[in-house]
Amino acid sequence: MHNDKFSRRQMLAAAIAGSMATALHPVAAAQPDGFPAKPVRLVVPYGAGGPTDTHLRVIAQQAGALLKQPVIIDNKPGANGTFGAAELARAQPDGYTIAVLPASVYREPYLNRVNFDPMKLTYLMGMTDYTFGLAVRQDAPWKNWSDFLADARRRPGKVSVGAAGPVQTPSIVLSELVQTVNVDFNRVPYKGDAEQATDLLGGHIDAGVLSGMASSHIQSGRMRYLVMFTPKRVPQFPDVPTLREEGVDVVIESPYGIAGPEGLLSERARILHDAFKAALESAEGRKILDQLNQPLNYRSSEEFAQYAKNTFTREKGRMERFKSTFSTQPK
């Protein structure tokens, strides 16, 4: 019996060593239980065509090649970006269902009844942060943030500003901005950035709190940013100041990553982590982040879990302060 155990340990050690030594296929070489033996489902809690979906489709293709099984994107928009967490609460902990977790997962339980507990998920890795700015059409009359703010104060409730919401990070920060600068915008919540960008270009709203969805429209000359909600200026738009530079201490910090159900076997979690980390850091993964104007912000499983714990604790007080200002019916 002792020799049998020792033999199994030797075989496992050899498999792991082989995976470390195989640079071109670091994940596929070490699958001691045959995982994955079928496609992996990745729930993206936003619609097709938005920045999160665009990013994860590239990552899924790269990760699938390493896993030697397809990673299938399952778009489930709505519920303030929490359908991924809800699916994980129902899924078997076998590694075949994973999901994208945005920051809204950590505040929704304080606002509505949900079937998931953010502290009872298996955190795989953090990936990146959305880069938000206040976007307007190229022909908009405002040249900068000061012009925009002055006009909004002259016409209370008339200048419309879109944001993903009602309790996603952009809408919450927009609420904080309204209180900080004491201005009355006509706030318009959206399910995601794709629909919001369409309405902005169509003249249905005056401005939008947009992330990577705006980048291609800015490059094509149809949109421009007035100000960024980032802690510092964005390299792709070096001439656009931050709100902090404009004297307003309001910042959007909105990272996302991927997780699995509670109880996911550690070896399967490791295999998934390694494949998605390699995909995130691949040439294709870096390229799509550049196109979306998003930084590569990898967090290990432990770091992502700690971020989730800290954020879940912080959002409780934040929701108590601001939930009375939220609209309940997204456009």
ABEGO torsion letter per residue (X at the ends): XAAAAAAAAAAAAAAAAAAAABAABAAAABBAAGOBABBBBBBBABBBGBAAAAAAAAAAAAAAAAAGBBBBBBBBBEGGGAAAAAAAAABBBAGABBBBBBAAAAAAAAABBBABBAAABBBABBABBBBBBBBBBAABABABAAAAAAAAAABBGABBBBBBOAABAAAAAAAAAAAAAGBBBBBBBBABAAAAAAAAAAGABABBBBBAAAAAAAAAGABBBABBABABBBAABAABBBAAAAGBBBBBBBBBBBBBBBGBBAAAAAAAAAAAAAAAABAAAAAAAAAAGBBBBBBBAAAAAAAAAAAAAAAAAAAAAAAAABBABBX
